[in-house]
């Protein structure tokens, strides 16, 4: 009887440990999958299929990617040419609190090349943390390999989306109605702002 109890106890302990090992293995696999998703290549450089010898960025990008060659030429030029509306910026600053910004752009797109450097200049002047801007570079078909554009109705670029509390406040699409600063201010202060393609 004692031997039987001892055998049942040993089997019970072994079975529990095996379950823990499997659980730990599953947890590790899940963590690895999450890490792979979060480690998606930033500033991925690919060939531009429509311009031989040209490159473009695709997927998640950031300020550093736009400031790298060959994009730095147009980025620096457009940034320099954008004249800040300091009056509007003073009004924008407090309205940017808890606002998230998502930008879909094409490094191949002249409208993106004009508006995105200006946006960074406005956000820097507004003391907004530009590292929090979610910047997504799309192909000429307005898509990405990971489908990052899905659910955002991206038809034209750039599309600059302002959100607060997971609700879209408004978006600038392709070009501004007034100026970058005035359009941002209209979106943030709740004016009846309509983007270029609004129906």
NUTIGU-250557 format. One record per residue (C-alpha): z, y, x. Coordinates in steps of 0.001 Angstrom, whole numbers, plus 500000, padded with zeros to 6 digits. Each point is the difference from the previous one (the first is absolute). Example, Ala and Ser with C-alpha at 12.3 -4.5 7.8 and 13.67 -1.06 7.14 Angstrom:
507800495500512300
499340503440501370
END
This chain:
500000500000500000
500886502357502843
496694499186501669
498137500780496783
501769503381499637
499274500800503641
496318499092499532
499704502184496844
501680502936501798
497659499709503015
496940499773497744
501214503007497975
500489502129503117
496625498983501406
498250500778496695
501671503452499814
499010500826503567
496421498902499345
499899502317496977
501286502878502120
497400499319502664
497236500022497393
501360503161498410
500253501734503368
496470498861500783
498761501434496669
501861503269500620
498475500297503472
496501499356498622
500530502657497309
501258502490502590
497003499253502223
497620500612497077
501686503322499199
499794501010503663
496293499155500077
499391502201496948
501978502914501424
498372499584503416
496489500543498654
497926501529502767
500434503768500060
496956502125500919
497587497065500008
496720501078501582
496784498393498723
496266500607500309
498496502347497435
497288497869498346
497898503047499097
500050501807503345
499037497940503011
502421500417502876
502558501834497823
503539498881499250
502250500539497027
503615499283499126
500787497549497209
503256499158498181
503343501615500772
499725502918502400
502184502870501147
499956503378501684
499751498411503458
496909498055498955
498266503131498761
500902501821503207
498403497263502128
496391499862501199
497427500354498518
501705501473496914
501960502632501920
496902502200500349
499588500709496288
503738499708499297
500959502695502515
497123502262498952
500783499824496271
503722500377500650
499330503132502049
497627501466497393
502419499561497085
501655503373499415
503454499534498516
500997501744496766
503596500696501028
500934501460496607
499023496765498264
501682497913502714
503322501780499382
499725498965496337
498904496439500846
502877499217502419
502791499456497431
497663498174497612
499168497316502583
503515498547499906
499873496303499019
496212500157499635
497952497223501577
496401500527501038
497297497349500150
496563500851501387
496824497964499756
497370501316502387
496994499008502027
499777500917503676
496219499993499390
500277502496497101
499430503738500541
502283500939497079
502797497895501514
499323501533503405
500465503448498446
502986499414497682
502239497510501835
500571502080503173
500742502982497744
502464497878498007
501870499070503170
500117503671500999
501407500984496589
502580497191500043
501125500864503539
500399503649498988
501992498842496945
502402497962502183
498882496806498267
500466496791501979
496362499073500674
501065496524501155
500710499179496345
496445500779498860
498290496729499051
496509500383501439
497340497425499146
496501500029501477
497374498432497765
496502498693500651
496901501713498665
500430497765496931
503476501573499490
501853496774500740
502142498364502685
500240496381501210
503562499746498609
499113501593496645
502344502954500554
497894502120497651
500470497699497007
501688501602497011
499367503571501192
496507500609498535
498495501252503260
496465501195499331
499748502967502362
501675500856503271
502189501529500972
502331499253497118
503418501532500663
502646498697497599
503411501621499479
502744497832498476
503634500473499080
502325497330498608
497068497546500037
498013502270497667
496764501715500960
500315503778499801
496337500623500714
497214499522502498
497438501982501923
496640498210499964
497268500686502579
500439503796500110
502437502631498780
499698502197496917
501510503084501645
501418499268503456
501969497102501418
503275501915499762
499340501354496491
498895496599498695
503093498319501448
502199502713498489
498362499562496582
500588496241500117
503612500283501143
501080502758497615
498612498165496967
497093502321499245
497084498631498049
498098499016503146
496741498084499590
498303498422503027
496253500266500578
499095496921497958
502614500156497252
498553499521496508
END
